[in-house]
């Protein structure tokens, strides 16, 4: 007898071919429309024997898992047990979790990362060629991934883990370039080399017009590269002796109330000066914000705390600060990559395996962004992967067979059904 406080329904098991994730079939079809399966077959290393799994047989289920919300290699069992989905996407064989782990280590410690990065760059270039913009703003930032692995190093936050660095665009929420790094490697290590790698991803006819970064990229080599390429920059300056001396030289009458973008007064003051370093080939502006903070016992020099932006932008000092503040959007990209696609956790104690796993996460993130741009209405562009899962992926679908034809019947509204039909039509055009 069911208690009256509970709902009066029964649970029964069915053998019907039903998937709770019909949207994964659309994503799988989109990956093929991008010809990702062919790129991987052409460029990724082959198995050691004829009976071994090929790279696409690893990558497709892993990307489906990450797109669908899985966070661990063991979550592949949800894809393996979804017979209806496997029928729809022609996924006949899925490697075991241990086999996947071995493959990640092998790819991460041989040429697998380089090959997959080249494939990812090809997809990004194709997107940029289709994009109407010719010039872009480049955001660069590092992030910390906590990992209690034996070989993980202590980060600047005092925790063990890794510190990948990423470059993305203001105009398109994609990851243009990234490097997976140990936790104790400074974000500014090989800074100019990372900038050059970002520039190399761009196809002909496209350019970076502006660079925005934190103090890790406050380096003469980076700024000289920007001067050489005609790139303006806004980089948080290290408050070294020279910068502090430049701040002290600002006359008191030069300071004025800093207004936010809405024109409201804030508790900060703003001024600017011209600066150079011994190794930069040109001078640049220092836009300085200052404020007092009575809550802290020890105040900085002259009784103020300072935030300094080195820049070559020709806009007003306030506009420089507003422009730099928009860089926070890139932090949302990284948050989506880490939390939305499960990259805040890593599967292995092997650095190479984790680097390859993170690369798969970036590839899944980028292809999701491209999917929204290519297949979905413009109003969907800012929706997170969690929203996509709730509205488009986690849809019940039943397989019906008529002769050799497979039909997927979806339990959705007529309006959402039209979106599915339009997505498939766009996939067909893209292919």
C-alpha positions in Angstrom: 0.0 0.0 0.0 1.5 3.4 -1.0 1.4 6.0 1.7 -1.0 8.9 0.8 1.8 11.4 1.1 3.6 9.8 -1.9 2.7 9.9 -5.5 0.6 7.0 -6.8 2.6 5.6 -9.7 4.4 2.4 -10.5 7.9 1.8 -11.9 8.4 -0.8 -14.6 11.3 -1.7 -16.8 11.2 -1.6 -20.6 13.3 -3.1 -23.4 12.2 -0.4 -25.8 15.0 1.6 -27.5 14.7 4.9 -25.7 17.4 7.5 -25.0 17.2 10.2 -22.4 19.7 12.3 -24.3 18.4 12.7 -27.8 20.4 16.0 -28.2 23.6 14.1 -28.1 22.7 12.6 -31.5 22.4 16.2 -33.0 25.9 17.0 -31.5 27.4 13.9 -32.9 25.9 14.7 -36.3 27.3 18.2 -36.1 30.8 16.9 -35.3 30.6 14.8 -38.5 29.3 17.9 -40.4 32.5 19.6 -39.3 34.3 16.6 -40.7 36.0 16.1 -37.3 35.9 12.4 -37.7 37.8 12.6 -41.0 40.4 15.1 -39.7 41.1 12.7 -36.7 41.3 9.7 -39.0 43.8 11.5 -41.2 46.0 13.1 -38.6 45.8 11.2 -35.3 48.2 8.3 -34.7 47.0 4.9 -35.7 46.6 2.0 -33.3 49.4 -0.4 -32.8 47.5 -3.3 -34.3 44.6 -4.0 -36.7 42.5 -5.0 -33.7 43.2 -1.8 -31.7 40.7 1.1 -31.4 41.2 4.0 -33.7 41.4 7.6 -32.3 37.8 8.5 -33.3 36.5 5.5 -31.3 38.1 7.1 -28.2 37.4 10.7 -29.0 33.8 10.6 -30.1 32.4 8.9 -26.9 34.6 11.1 -24.7 33.3 14.3 -26.4 29.7 13.0 -26.2 30.2 12.3 -22.5 31.8 15.7 -21.7 29.1 17.5 -23.8 26.4 15.5 -22.0 27.7 16.3 -18.5 30.0 13.4 -17.7 33.1 14.3 -15.6 35.0 11.1 -15.2 36.2 8.4 -17.6 33.9 5.9 -15.7 31.0 8.1 -16.9 31.4 6.5 -20.3 29.3 3.7 -19.0 26.2 6.0 -19.5 27.0 6.2 -23.2 27.8 2.5 -23.4 24.5 1.6 -21.8 22.4 3.9 -24.0 21.7 1.5 -26.8 19.3 3.9 -28.6 21.9 6.7 -28.7 24.6 4.3 -29.9 22.3 3.2 -32.7 21.6 6.8 -33.8 25.3 7.8 -33.9 26.6 4.5 -35.2 28.7 3.9 -32.1 29.3 0.2 -32.2 32.3 -0.2 -29.9 33.4 1.9 -26.8 36.7 1.2 -25.1 36.7 0.3 -21.4 37.7 2.9 -18.8 41.1 1.3 -18.3 41.8 1.2 -22.0 40.8 4.9 -22.3 43.2 5.7 -19.5 46.1 3.9 -21.2 45.3 5.7 -24.5 45.2 9.1 -22.8 48.6 8.5 -21.3 50.0 7.3 -24.6 48.6 10.3 -26.5 49.7 12.7 -23.9 53.3 11.5 -23.9 53.8 11.1 -27.6 52.6 13.2 -30.6 48.9 13.0 -29.8 48.6 16.5 -28.3 50.4 18.1 -31.2 48.2 16.3 -33.7 44.9 17.2 -31.9 46.0 20.8 -31.4 46.5 21.1 -35.2 42.9 19.7 -35.7 41.5 22.1 -33.2 43.3 25.0 -34.9 41.8 24.0 -38.2 38.3 24.2 -36.7 39.0 27.6 -35.2 40.4 29.0 -38.4 37.3 27.8 -40.3 35.1 29.6 -37.8 37.2 32.8 -38.1 37.0 32.7 -41.9 33.2 32.5 -41.6 33.1 35.3 -39.1 32.3 38.8 -40.3 34.9 40.5 -38.0 38.4 41.2 -39.3 40.0 42.4 -36.1 39.8 40.9 -32.6 40.7 41.6 -29.0 42.8 38.9 -27.4 42.3 38.0 -23.8 45.0 36.0 -22.0 44.6 34.5 -18.5 45.8 31.5 -16.5 43.6 29.3 -14.2 44.4 26.9 -11.4 43.0 23.3 -11.4 43.3 21.7 -8.0 44.6 18.1 -8.2 45.8 16.0 -5.3 48.1 14.0 -7.6 51.5 12.8 -6.5 53.3 14.6 -9.5 51.2 17.8 -9.3 53.1 20.9 -8.1 52.2 23.5 -5.6 50.5 26.5 -7.2 50.8 30.2 -6.1 47.6 29.6 -4.2 49.4 27.1 -2.0 47.4 24.1 -3.3 48.6 21.2 -5.5 47.5 21.2 -9.1 48.0 22.6 -12.6 48.0 26.0 -14.1 46.9 26.1 -17.8 47.1 29.4 -19.6 44.5 30.3 -22.2 43.9 32.9 -24.9 40.5 33.8 -26.1 38.7 36.4 -28.2 36.3 39.2 -27.0 34.3 39.0 -30.2 33.9 35.2 -30.2 33.7 33.2 -26.9 36.2 30.5 -28.1 39.6 29.4 -26.8 42.0 30.4 -29.5 45.1 28.8 -27.9 46.0 27.2 -24.6 49.0 25.5 -22.9 48.6 22.9 -20.1 51.2 23.7 -17.4 52.4 22.5 -14.0 51.1 24.4 -11.1 54.4 25.9 -10.1 55.1 27.3 -13.6 54.6 31.1 -13.6 51.8 32.3 -15.8 54.2 34.7 -17.5 56.7 32.0 -18.5 57.3 32.0 -22.2 54.8 34.9 -22.5 55.9 36.2 -25.8 56.0 32.7 -27.3 52.4 32.1 -26.2 51.4 35.4 -27.8 53.1 34.4 -31.0 51.2 31.0 -30.9 47.9 32.9 -30.5 48.7 35.1 -33.5 49.7 32.0 -35.6 46.2 30.5 -35.2 44.6 33.4 -37.1 43.9 32.8 -40.8 45.1 35.2 -43.5 43.1 38.5 -43.5 42.4 38.3 -39.7 44.4 40.1 -37.1 44.6 40.8 -33.4 44.1 44.5 -32.8 44.3 44.6 -29.0 45.7 42.6 -26.2 44.3 42.5 -22.6 46.1 40.6 -19.9 47.0 40.6 -16.2 50.5 41.4 -14.8 51.9 38.0 -15.9 52.3 39.6 -19.4 53.8 42.9 -18.2 57.0 42.1 -20.0 59.2 44.1 -22.4 59.2 41.3 -24.9 55.4 41.1 -25.0 55.0 44.9 -25.3 57.7 45.1 -28.0 55.9 42.3 -29.9 52.7 44.4 -29.7 54.6 47.5 -31.0 56.0 45.4 -33.9 52.6 43.9 -34.9 50.6 47.2 -34.4 48.6 45.7 -31.5 47.4 48.1 -28.8 47.5 46.6 -25.3 46.2 47.1 -21.8 48.2 45.0 -19.3 48.2 45.3 -15.5 51.7 46.7 -14.6 53.9 45.3 -11.9 54.4 48.0 -9.3 58.2 47.9 -9.4 60.5 50.7 -8.3 60.2 52.5 -11.7 56.4 52.3 -11.7 56.2 53.5 -8.1 58.5 56.4 -9.0 56.3 57.3 -11.9 53.2 57.3 -9.6 54.9 59.6 -7.1 55.7 62.0 -9.9 52.0 62.5 -10.7 51.0 66.0 -9.4 48.2 66.0 -6.8 46.1 68.2 -9.1 46.1 65.5 -11.8 44.0 63.2 -9.7 40.3 63.2 -10.3 37.2 61.2 -9.2 36.9 58.0 -11.2 33.4 57.5 -12.7 32.1 54.1 -13.7 30.7 53.4 -17.1 27.2 54.7 -16.0 28.7 58.0 -15.0 28.4 57.5 -11.3 31.2 58.6 -8.9 33.2 55.9 -7.2 35.5 55.9 -4.2 38.5 55.8 -6.4 40.6 58.5 -8.1 42.3 58.2 -11.5 45.3 59.8 -13.2 47.8 58.9 -15.8 51.5 59.4 -16.8 53.9 58.3 -19.6 56.3 55.5 -18.9 58.9 53.3 -20.5 61.3 50.5 -19.4 64.9 49.9 -20.3 64.0 47.2 -22.8 60.8 48.5 -24.5 61.3 50.2 -27.8 58.6 52.8 -27.2 56.9 54.5 -24.3 53.4 53.8 -23.2 50.8 55.2 -20.8 50.3 54.2 -17.2 46.6 54.6 -16.1 46.5 54.6 -12.3 43.6 54.1 -10.0 44.1 54.9 -6.3 42.0 54.5 -3.1 42.5 54.4 0.6 41.4 51.4 2.6 41.0 52.1 6.3 40.1 48.5 7.0 43.7 47.4 6.5 46.2 48.1 9.2 49.2 48.7 6.9 48.7 51.2 4.0 50.7 51.4 0.9 53.1 54.1 -0.2 51.6 57.7 0.2 48.6 56.2 2.1 47.0 54.7 -1.0 46.5 51.4 -2.8 47.1 51.4 -6.5 45.9 49.6 -9.6 48.0 50.4 -12.7 47.3 49.5 -16.3 50.0 49.9 -18.9 48.4 50.7 -22.2 48.8 52.2 -25.7 45.1 52.8 -26.2 44.4 56.4 -27.2 41.1 56.6 -25.4 40.6 58.4 -22.1 41.9 57.0 -18.9 38.4 56.1 -17.7 37.7 54.3 -21.0 40.9 52.3 -20.6 39.7 51.0 -17.2 36.3 50.2 -18.6 37.8 48.4 -21.6 40.1 46.4 -19.3 37.1 45.5 -17.1 35.4 43.7 -20.0 38.2 41.2 -19.7 36.1 39.6 -16.9 34.0 38.0 -19.7 36.9 35.8 -20.5 36.9 34.5 -16.9 33.3 33.4 -17.6 34.6 31.4 -20.6 37.1 29.7 -18.4 34.5 29.0 -15.8 32.3 27.4 -18.4 35.2 25.2 -19.6 36.1 24.1 -16.1 32.7 23.7 -14.5 30.4 23.3 -17.5 32.6 20.8 -19.2 34.2 19.2 -16.1 37.7 20.4 -16.5 38.0 21.3 -12.8 38.8 17.6 -12.3 41.5 15.6 -14.0 41.5 11.9 -14.5 45.2 10.8 -14.0 48.4 11.3 -12.0 50.2 11.4 -15.4 50.8 15.0 -16.6 50.6 14.1 -20.3 47.3 12.2 -19.8 45.8 15.2 -18.0 47.1 17.6 -20.7 45.4 15.5 -23.4 42.2 15.3 -21.3 42.2 19.1 -20.9 42.7 19.4 -24.7 39.6 17.2 -25.3 37.7 19.5 -22.9 38.8 22.6 -24.9 37.8 20.9 -28.2 34.4 20.0 -26.8 33.9 23.5 -25.5 34.9 25.1 -28.8 32.8 22.8 -30.9 29.8 23.6 -28.6 30.4 27.3 -29.2 30.6 26.7 -33.0 27.4 24.6 -32.8 25.5 27.5 -31.2 26.8 29.9 -33.8 26.1 27.6 -36.8 22.9 25.7 -35.8 21.0 27.7 -33.3 19.1 31.1 -33.3 21.2 34.1 -32.3 19.3 34.3 -29.0 21.0 31.0 -27.9 24.5 32.3 -28.2 24.9 33.2 -24.6 23.3 30.1 -23.1 25.6 27.9 -21.1 26.1 24.2 -21.6 24.0 23.5 -18.6 21.1 25.3 -20.2 21.7 23.5 -23.5 21.6 20.1 -21.6 18.3 21.1 -19.8 16.6 22.3 -22.9 18.0 20.5 -25.9 20.1 17.5 -24.9 18.2 15.7 -22.1 15.2 15.0 -24.3 13.5 11.6 -24.3 13.5 9.9 -27.7 12.2 6.5 -28.9 13.6 4.6 -31.9 11.1 3.2 -34.3 12.3 1.0 -37.2 10.6 0.7 -40.6 12.6 -1.6 -42.7 16.0 -0.1 -43.0 14.9 3.3 -41.8 15.5 4.5 -38.2 13.1 7.1 -36.9 13.7 9.0 -33.7 10.5 10.1 -32.0 11.0 13.0 -29.7 8.9 13.9 -26.6 9.0 17.7 -27.2 6.9 20.6 -28.0 6.1 21.6 -31.6 8.3 24.8 -31.1 11.3 22.8 -29.9 10.7 20.2 -32.7 11.2 23.0 -35.2 14.6 23.9 -33.6 15.7 20.2 -34.0 14.6 20.1 -37.6 16.5 23.4 -38.3 19.6 22.1 -36.6 19.6 19.1 -38.8 19.1 21.2 -41.9 22.0 23.4 -41.0 24.2 20.2 -40.4 23.2 19.0 -43.9 24.2 22.4 -45.4 27.5 22.5 -43.5 28.4 19.0 -44.5 
